[in-house]
């Protein structure tokens, strides 16, 4: 087993990124592996994790292409 540890000291919001869960990756893109992560947050701190509501693939891609960060964050749980 390999382990990657990153220590982040973010003075501002870090970029939004997504990792496919193994089951989702297998079902939707035919990939055998996803990417699991774990975080330890120091206070004060927060993370945006998951979507508040269902978002279509086309809708999500539109936000990414337009780089509408406020709209992306608005759809995510904090």
Buried (B, 14 or more C-beta within 10 A) or exposed (E): EEEEEEEEEEEEEEEEEEEBEEEEBBEEEEEEEBEEEEEEEEEEEEEBEEEEEEBEEEEBEEBEEEEEEEEBEEBBEE
